[in-house]
Amino acid sequence: MRRRLHISFRFKILITFLLLVTVAVSVITFTMAKMFHADKTAYVSDLVSVVAVHAAEQADAALEASRERLLVLGRLIDDPNVPAERRTVMMEEMFAGMRGFVAVQVIEGGQETALLLERETLARAQLDPEIFRATLARGAGTLATRVSDAGSVINSTQSPELPTVTVAVNCPRSAGSPSLVVAGVLDVGQVLALGRSSRAFEVFLTDASGRLVVHPDARRVVAGERLSSVPKLPPGSQAEVREYTSGGTEMIGGFARVRIGDLRAGAQIPKSAAYFASRRLLTNLVLVALGLLLIAAVASILWSARVTRSLAHLDDAARAIGRGLFNVHVAVRSRDEMGQLAESFNQMANELNARDQALKQAQGQLIHSEKMAAFGQLGAGIAHEIKNPLAGIQGIVQLTARSLPADDALLVPLRTIEKETKRCRGIVDSLLKFARQEKLQLEPTALADVVRDTDIIMRHEMNLRGVTLNTSVPADLPQVQGSANQLQQVLMNLLLNAEQAMEARGEGKVEVTAIASPDGFVELRVADDGPGMPQHVQARIFEPFFTTKPTGKGTGLGLSVTFGIVRDHGGTIRVESTEGRGTTFFLRLPVAKQTSAPASSSGPAAAPEARAA
């Protein structure tokens, strides 16, 4: 019986993959070769344009930096607050830190008034500093008349050993003062490093007329050579590419506008070198194609091994689901039967995970409902137990106050204790209403009185903690439909939260303001400059039992109760907070019907709970 040749699945994948990659790379290589042959001129033109634009950007950046330094020096010279002897020292210090500057010349009213030289640079270029200084002094008057508002750039090369350009700027001065021109002579080799990133291109700068300003061959700059190939760029045009003959050699050149000094940046390359670069690029493409074949061989081996491991991944995922881990996913790497099996498995896992999450959510809601029911029962029990002691305290205080003469100093604190006791009893009654789900008794309430009474209670404690409380509520603000006691509880909760947020810093400011909006609401704002809250905390601050305070420092109920009180008043509450910039709460309460601006009443509102969560 003849044996059938056995070829492994991985080997089949390898051969198929290599065949496909070989055909694809061959087609791509042939197509790219034709494209390079047909479009090499356009390619080189684009490349020359890019080099020219890049050179223009480099020149712009370098010249703008030099211009800004000269303006700073000009402001120092024009500063009347700097003594003359100190100004000279500061100018020399600034000049010492101005890299690439050979000299700085100050011209006031057309006359040179100061000149700073970098003598070491001149010595390396074998230039006599005195001759260099005299040359600059002779040209001061002419230079002052040639400076434009945006600054001027002039060829000032005196020796091929030190190619330089002069950047001159007009410094603004007060009316009646003579003109001030500050000119800096720049070492081109240090400041304008044009074309160093590419040896194939000849990069240079010319003025608008085509006269060389910067060139790799400084002798051509000293000779003042003018290039006829430099185009006159029309307004709005930033770059232009053209073919021309220079010195008997066919060239392709790109020219771009330099903003500072109205210069032109040029980049040119011989056509022969450009074609050589295209052929070299084609050779590199062939090498890349061979490299891709090698990479494809390695990738096909790894890919085939990965495909055959799909069953092992499915087995691991099934075991994870068996352990109750439903959030598993098997990567679908194919569209065959193996891929369909993976998709079916993922669908099953997603459905199991969704059902598990729904079950956990229902369980959490049940636990939350039980918590709220227990909280209501506990609150009702506590309220019932403390009502009698509060009544006793109130009675004793009232009896004591009646037994004292009218001018006794103890009457003021006793009346405060009586008022706060009444407010505590009001809170207890509200807690009972909350536990029994009773409806609030709303009536027209002056918000200014609520804020004033809260200010009296809170100001002393907040000052002790270094927190400043500022309130600004107009007395003629429309009355709101609400409960003064519960609104004071809301305001106390917000102020206490702000105070505790700034407690660690030991200082801060809280502002309480209110305005009437035209839509029938009054907006109360409580803003602090505390540490603020991150977004994930803002999203949960009104949830019951949610708190960011350490264990024992908060119950997580203060803002939840606040939210419920505002909601029961028919209003809304929202928060805006930025970490490090403070927090602002916005409360909108409906205006009471058929009411006018009230006079502030003298009756105090009851105080809220001692601490907000």
Secondary structure, 3 states (H helix, E strand, C coil): CCCCCCCCHHHHHHHHHHHHHHHHHHHHHHHHHHHHHHHHHHHHHHHHHHHHHHHHHHHHHHHHHHHHHHHHHHHHHCCCCCCHHHHHHHHHHHHHCCCCEEEEEEEECCEEEEEEECHHHHHHCCCCHHHHHHHHHHCHHHHHHHCCCCCEEEECCCECCECEEEEEEEECCCCCCCCEEEEEEEEHHHHCCCCCCCCCCEEEEECCCCEEEECCCHHHHHCCCECCCCCCCCCCCCEEEEEEEECCEEEEEEEEEECHHHEEEEEEEEHHHHHHHHHHHHHHHHHHHHHHHHHHHHHHHHHHHHHHCHHHHHHHHHHHHHCCCCCCCCCCCCCCHHHHHHHHHHHHHHHHHHHHHHHHHHHHHHHHHHHHHHHHHHHHHHHHHHHHHHHHHHHHHHHHHHHCCCCCCCHHHHHHHHHHHHHHHHHHHHHHHHHHCCCCCCEEECHHHHHHHHHHHHHHHHHHCCEEEEEECCCCCCCEEECHHHHHHHHHHHHHHHHHHCCCCCCEEEEEEEEEECCCEEEEEEEECCCCCCHHHHCCCCCCCCCCCCCCCCCCCHHHHHHHHHHHCCCEEEEEEECCCEEEEEEEEEECCCCCCCCCCCCCCCCCCCCCC
